[in-house]
Amino acid sequence: MSTARQDHRLVRHDDHWLSLPNDRDVPVGICAGADVPLEPSAVDEALSVLETADTLRRLAEATPGYDGPEPRLSRVALTPDLHKGAGIPIGTVIETEHALLPQAVGNDVNCGMRLEVTTLREDDVRPRLDALERRLRHLFFEGGRRIALTPAQREALLRDGLPGLLLTGPTPWQGVEPRDADDGVDRVHASAFPAATADAFADWIGSAGGAGRGTGGGTGGGGGGEASHDSVIGGIGGGNHFAELQCVDRVHDAAAAHAWGLVPGTVVLMVHSGSLSLGHQANATALDRLRAHWPAGLPRPRNGLLPFLFDERSADDRRRYLDAFGNAANFAVGNRFFLALTMRAGLAAECGELASRLLYDAPHNLFWRDGDRTVHRKGATPAGGHADVAGGPYAMWGEPVIVPGSMGASSFVLRGHGEARTLGSACHGAGRRVPRGASARGSDAELDAFLREFRVVTPLDHRDPVVARRSDVMAAWRRDLKQEAPWAYKDIGPVVSSLRGGGVASPVAELRPLLTVKG
């Protein structure tokens, strides 16, 4: 086993746990084995985040009439996929008291994973991969993705989540199954974020035809204007987002795997995507309000992180943000649902009739408020234990934890243990080893070797002779692909071993990729 060089600022306590001492005495725990690299720039960024403890105190002192409890940054947990972000490291969980940090969720509100188990076997799919690649390129990128929604359906999704959308009336989209509505409640970690209004996204609602809007009232039925298509819903997005066909390769926990339908050779669908432009708009809403009402004379925080206090003065601003946040979070779950439907449609067209059932839908970028305590996750996924999912389909096992590997590498399904040291959280992937800019300069030979072994479906068909003659187009395509290539990410094995050894989550099954769709 190789050992990664440890940053001198970290203190290792055992094989799986470290801490980050700091002069603000905020407890910072890190779950990572000695063979998991933790880049110094991510540690720098984590230390910068802790400056928010001072910001909260100064903001309370400078806010006219504030007489509430002292706002605090009470605890931080860092997961094994920790790597540098844009102000807050990816793989960070922050607990605050009497305050909310929108940037600790960020732009891609409710980015997350959806995992479905199909009735197909690997032998049904592998001989059809060439045809599937063509089919999926058409469905995702060449006009085949036609998801028609009425204004009432768009509003129902934004205000009441996927359950609200599926209750609006007939569901004409190909591949919808009767149990999808129930699974959208029981098998989604956060099935709906109630929002009083969807006014922040009135343009998107109205673009479906314009009739039937009424954001101040109920969502009504499936009518209220004609259905129309757009380029937003059902989009994968960029970066590390994907839709992937996988098969169950190995079982690590036979009882849990059997209960979850993870039989070796079974084909599964994994989707990783978020709220697209809606999340960006929601985060911008928060930052615009915070900047506009920042107390006069109080310098802006050096780390750029602006908090809301739970006070009357900021109540209207918080309400506007929380409505837009809820809309974006609800959209993200619906978007993953439609991405899965597109994958179902491609499989059905090429491999024959199938059924597909949601195993779990888990968020990465959200916050959870319990009274005056708020847990923010930025690139981290819930990993609750038995007590956290009591009464649901996972009460016997703990919460499903979906940890994808890098493109072409195995992914893992685990079951959570509700570990307090990570605030009941696990990592949301392997985590970057090399920043995007540096990885884009990676070896062409390595990329060619990877493409010979693995199938990636992108908007550009690199095998098309006409496309291949365009050196400028091919260079841009190769540069983008290198940013998500395997060498840019940590090895998934040590990351999963850290979760297991640290008592955070136990592996249930290992999934081997067959084909990846990248936006």
N, C-alpha and C positions, 0 to 999 in steps of 0.2 A: 504494500500500500504506500503510495507517495504521500508526502506531507506538504501541504501548502505553507509558505512562509507566513508566519503570523505577524500582524501589525503590532508594533510595540505598545500601542495604547490599549490593546485588548488584554483582558485577564482570563486565562483559561482555568475553569474550575474542574472539569472532568472531560471525558472523551467527546462529549456532545454539547457542552454548554460553556459560553463565555459571557463576560460582562464588559461594559464600557464605562469605566469610572469617569466622573465629570464633576466640575466644581459647583454644579447646581443641585447635586445629590438626587437627581432623577434616576430611579432604577432603570437600567437598560440591560435586558437579557438578550443573548444571541444563541440560537440553536444552530450549531454548525460543527461538524466533525473536523478533525485536523487536516483531512484531505479535501476540504471544501474551500476554494480560494475566496477570500474576502478583500476586495480591492480597497486600497487606502483612500481613494477618492470618495468611496461610499461611506467610509468611516468619517472623513472630513464633513461630509454632508449630514450625517447623523448628528455630529457634534453641533453643527450649525442649527439643526432643528431644535436642539435643546435651548437655544436662545429665546425660544418662544415662551419659556417659563418667565423670563424677565419682561417680555412684551405684555403678557397677561397682567402682571402686577402693575406695570406702568399705565396700561390702558384703563384698568379699574380706577387708578388714582386720578387719571385725567378726564374720566367720563363724568360730566355734570350730573349730580344727583344719584350716582351709583352707590347703593347701600346694601348690595347683595353680598353673598359669601365670597370669599377670596377665590378668584379663578385660578386653577392650577393645571400644570402639566404633570400628571401623577405617575405615569409609567409609559415606557416604550419597550416594544419587543421587535426584534429583527429576525427574519427567517433565513433559511440556508441559501435562498436564491438572491440574497442581498446584492444589489449593484446600484451604481450611481443613477439618479434620476435627474429631474429638473427642479432642484430645490429640496426635494424630499426623496430619499433613496427608495427604489423599488424593493418591496419586501419589508415595509415598515408598518407597524401597528402602534397607534398612539392612543392613550387614554387621557382624557381631560375631564376636569370637573368645572361646571358652571361656564363652559365655553365650547365653541364649535369652530373647527378649522376646515373651511371648504377646500383649501389646497392640499389637505391631507387625504383627500379623495381625488381631486384633480379634474382634468377635463373629460376623461373617458369614464363618466359616471356609470357604475354597474357593468363595466367590462367584466366578463366572466366566461365560464365554461358550461356547455350543455353536452351531456353524454347520453346517447340512446343505444339500446341493445336491439338488434334486428333478429329476424328468424332466418337470415341467410347464413351460409357457411363459407369459409374461405374458398373452398373448391367451387362454389357457385360464382364467385366474383373474380378470382385471379385470371381465368381464361378470357374474361371480358374487359380487362383493364384498358386495352387500346380503345375499344368502343366507348368505355366509360369516360376516358379522358376527353374524347371528342364531345360526348354528350354533355359533360359537366362544363366544359369550356363554353358551349353554346348556352346552357342554362344560366350560368353565372355572369358571362361577359359578352355574349353576342346576341342579346335581345330575347333569350329564352326565359328570363326571369320576369314574369308578368304577374305581379301580386296586386290585385285590384282591391282597393279599400274605399268605402264611402266616407264622407265627412264624419258621420256618426261613429263609424268603426274606428277611425283615427282618434277621435276624441275619447272613445271608450278605452282604447289602449293606453293613451296618455294619462287618463285620470284614474282608471281602475285596473290597469295592468292586463296581462294576458287573460286572466279569468274574465275580466270585463269584456274584452274583445270577443272571446269565444261564446259569450252569452248574448251577443247582439242579434243573433238570428242565424240564418243559414250560413254555413262556412264552405264556400265554393272552391276553396283552394285545394289543389290536388294533393292527396296523401294524408289529409286530416283524418284522425281516427276518433271514434266516440270517446275513448278514455282520455284523450288529450286535455279536455277541460278539467277533469278531476286531477290528473297528474300535474296540471298547471298550478294547482293549489297544494297538493300533498308532497310533490317531489321537486319543488323549487324552494330554495332557501328563503328567498324574499319574494313571494309571489306577486305582491302588489304594494305600492306606496301610495296611500290615499292622497289625492291632491284636490284642493278645493276648486281649482281652475286649471285650464290648459291654455290660458290667454297668451302665455309667452310664446306659444307655437301656433298661434292662430293662422299664420300664413300657410304652414304645412297642412293643417286641418282643412283650410279653405281651398287648397290646391287640388283637393279631390272633387271639387265641383261647386262648393260654396253654399249649397243649401243645407239646411238641417243643423247648423251650428247653434250652440246654446250653452256656452261654457259655464254659465251660472246655474244651470239646471241639470236634470238627469241626462244620461247618455242615450236613453231611448233604445229603439230597436235597430235593426240592420238597415233601415231605409234612410230617409233624410238626405237625399242627394244621390247622384249617380256615382258608381264606383269608378275609380280611375287609377292608373299606374303612375309610379314615379321611380326615380333612380336611388331613393334613400332606403326604403324598407327592404330588407333582404340583402343589404350590402355587407361584405366581409369587413371592409376597412383595410388599413395598411399596417405596416410594422410587423409585429409578431402574431397578428390575427390570422386565422385559418379555418378551413373546414376540412376534416380528414376522415378517410376510411381506414379502419384499423381492424385487427382481429385479436382475439384473446390468445395470448401466447403461453403464458404460465400462470398458474394459480398458486398463491401464497397462503391463503386462508380458505380452505375448502368449504367450510360451513357458510361463511359470508358470501363467497363467490357463488355458491349454489343458490342462495337466497336472492341474489341480485342478478341471476341469469348469466353469469360470466363463465360460460363453459368453453374450454379450449377449442379453438377453431371458429367460434362465433364471431360474426362481423358486427362491429359497432360503429357508430357515427360520433365524432367529437367535433364540437364547434367552439371556437374561441373568438368572441367579438363583443362589442359594447354598444354605446349609445351614439356613436358617430358624431355628426355635427350638433346634435341636440345636447350632448354632454358638454361640449365646448361652450355652447350658449348658456347653459345653466351655471357653469363655473364663472363665466364672464359676468353674469348677473350678480353673483356674490361679490366679485372683486370691484365691480362698478359701484355698488352700494357701499362697500366698506371704504373705498377711497373717497367717495363723495362725502361721507360723514365721519371721517377720521378726525379726532379731536384737534382743534387748532393748537399749534404750539408743541404737539407731541411728534417727535421725529418718527418717520416710518421705520419699521424694523429693518435691521441690516440684512437679515436673511430673507426678507421679502414676504414673509408669511403673515397674513392679516386675519385675526380671529374675530368672531362674533362673541360678545358677552351675552348671557341670558338676562337681559334687562329690558325694561319697558321702552327705553329710547331706541333700541335696535329692533323692536318687535316687528315693525312693518317691513323692514329690510329683510329680516330673517324669514318672514312669511313668504315674501316674493321669491327668495332663493329656494326655500323648501318646496314650494309648489313647482318651480322649474326643475329642481333636483328630482322630485318625485316623478314628474313627466318623463324626464330623461331615463331614470332608472326603470320605469315601466316599459318604455320603448325598447330598452336593451334586451329585456327578457323576450319581448315579442319578436325582436329582430333575430335573436338566436333560434326561436321557434321556426321562423320562416326560412332561415338558412338550413335548418334540419329538414324542413319540408322539401326544399330544393334538392338536397342530397337524396331524400327518399324517392323523389320523382325520377332522378337519374338512375338510381338502382333498379327501380321498378321497370323502367323502359328497357334496360339492357340485361337484367338478370331475372326478370319475372316477378310474380306477385310476392309481396313480403308484408310483414307487420313489423312495426318498430315502436318500442316503448321507452319513454324517458326513464333513465336511471336516476339522474340528478341534474339540477341546474344550480350552479354555485357562483356567487359574485366575487370579484376581486377588489373593486374600488367602490366602497360604500362606508357609511357610518351607521352605528347602532346607538340610539339614545335610550338610557334607562334612568329616568329621573334627571338629575343634574350631572350624571356620568355619561360620557360619550366615548365609544370606541370607534376609531377611524382606521380603516384598512386601505393601504395603498400598495397594490400588487401583492396582496395576501388574501388567503381564502379561509372562511370559517372551518373549524375542525372540532365541532362540538362532540362531547361524549354522550353516553346513554341519557343522562339527565337533561341534556340540552335538546334532545329530540324525542322526549317522552311523549307517548301517545300517537306517534306517527309511524310510518312504515320502517323507520330505521332505529326504533327504540331498543331493539335487541343488540344492534351492532355498533351504534355510534354513527355520526354523520359521514356520508361519503365525501371523500377528499380526492379531487381530480388534479393530478400533477402531470402536465404534459412534458415530454422531453423536447429537445431541439428537433428541427425538421429532419425527418428520417430516423430519429432515435425512438426508443420505446417510451411509452407513457405509463403511468401507474394510477390505479385506483386504490385508495387506502380508506381506512375507517378511523375517524377522529376519536380522541380521548379527552377533549376539553381541557388541555393542559393550561394551568393558570399562568405559567411563566411566559407563554406566548399569547396570553389573553384569549385562549381558545382558538388560536389561528395556526395555519400552516402556510408553506410557500405555495405560490401559484404556478410554479414551473421550475426549470433548472436554473434560470438566471443567466444573464449575460456574463461572459468572461472577457470579451473584447468589445469596446464601444463601437457603435455603428460605423462611424467614420473610418476607424482603423480596419474594421472587418471588411469594408468595401474594397480595401486594397489587398485583399487576400489572394492566394495563389489561384491562377487560372487552371493549372493542372489539377489542383484539389477539387475545384468546382466541377471540372469535366468528369473526374472520377466519380464524384457524388452523383451527377446527373445520369451516369451510365448505370448506377445501381438503384436509383430511386426516381419515382415519377412525381413531378410537380406540375400541376395545372395552373397556368397563369393566363392573363388576358392575351399575352403574346404567345403564339405557337412557334417555338424556336426551331422546330423541325421543318417548318414551311420553307421551301427553297427561296421564295421571294423575300421572306423576312430575313433569312440567313444572309442574303446579299447586302442588307443594310447594316453596315458596320457600326454606324452611330446608334441605331436602335438596339442592336445586339449588345453593344458596350453598356448602354444604360440598363438594359435588362439584366445583364450579368452583374453589374454593380449592385443593383437592388437585391438580387438573389444572394449575393455574398453576405449582405448584412444580416441575413437570417440563416446562414449556412451552419452546419454543425459545429465548426471550429469557433464560432462566435459565442458559443454557450458552454456552460459548465457541464460536466458529465452528470447524467441523471442518477447514476448508482450511488455515489457518495451523498448526494442530496437526500435521497429517499432513506439511506441508512441513518442519516442524522435525524430525520423525523422519527424513525423507528427507535433508535437508541435513546433519543431524548424524551421518549414517552408522549410525543405529539400525535402520531398517527401510525397505524400498522398496515403494511401492504396487504391488499386483498388479491389483486391480479395485475399482471403486466400485459400491456397492449402493444402489438407490433404494427407499425404503419404499413398500409398498402398503397395509398395515394393521398397527396395533399393538394388542396386548392388554396392558392394565395392570391390576394387582391392586388 
